[in-house]
Amino acid sequence: MKQTNIYSHKGRLKEITIREYPYSSAGEIAARHGVCSGSVWYWVKKLNLQQTDETKARILEKTRGCIANTIKTNLEVKRKSMETKKRTWMMERFRVMSGMPQKTKLRIATRPTKAYKAIWYLVNMRNYFRDIEVGGRFTLYYDEQTKRSGKEDYYTKSCGLTFEQVRN
């Protein structure tokens, strides 16, 4: 026997939705009949259908059982989750600072924000340049085209930067 497509018979999906929506969710109806839940929601909104109180309570209980809601409502679970995240961040920071390979995709800063901003300013606005492989992360080089900053001592003390002249 040939199986008919439920989409081609809009009246059939309408009848199914009217009959089942008071006792099931749109997702359950869609999964049961092999249609997308948007089609079921279309008829629910168009016909202004309502679910019974028992169905609403069942769906709400099912929703409360998911992990995200458990973390939000259960303080003990939330505390354990926060401890795990803190430990993961600490271990990743240790690995990065020690030169070991990371085990997660967390982005760990290798230098303080203040130093990063100072380096960006000096490189882009004052024409200093860096060679990370030769001089390290905190060494800036200058030549005759560099607009030297009068605050090099300040950057040395506050950010730990060092400045070296390049000889041609």
C-alpha positions, 0 to 999 in steps of 0.5 A, a space after each residue: 500500500 502506498 504511504 501518503 505524505 502528511 504534508 500533501 494532506 493539510 487537512 489530515 495534519 490539521 485533524 491530527 493536531 486538533 485531536 492530539 495537541 491537548 494531550 501531547 506537545 508539538 514535538 511529540 506529535 511531530 516525532 510520532 507522525 514524521 513531520 516537522 514541529 513547525 507544521 504542528 505549531 502552525 496549526 496550534 497557533 492558527 486554531 488557538 489550541 490549548 493543552 490540558 493542565 495535566 499535559 502542561 504539568 507533565 511537560 514542565 516536569 520533563 523540562 525541569 529534569 534537564 541538566 541546565 535547569 538542574 544547575 540553575 535550581 540546585 545549589 549543590 550541583 551549581 557549587 560543584 560545577 563552579 569548582 570543576 570550572 575553576 579547577 579546569 581554568 587553573 590547570 589550563 593556566 598552569 599548562 600554558 605558563 609551563 609551556 605544556 600543550 593545552 587539553 581544552 580549547 580555553 583561551 588563556 592569556 599569556 600576558 597581562 591585559 595592561 602589557 598587551 595594550 601597551 605593546 599594541 599601542 607602541 607597535 601600531 602608533 609609535 612604530 616599534 616592532 617585535 620579534 617574538 622568537 628572538 627577544 621574547 614576548 616582552 621585548 620591543 625593538 626600535 630603529 631610526 624610523 620609530 617615534 620614540 616614547 618618552 615613557 619607556 621607563 614607565 612601560 619598563 616598570 609597570 608592564 615589564 617591557 624591555 626596549 632594544 635598538 636595532 643596529 643595521 
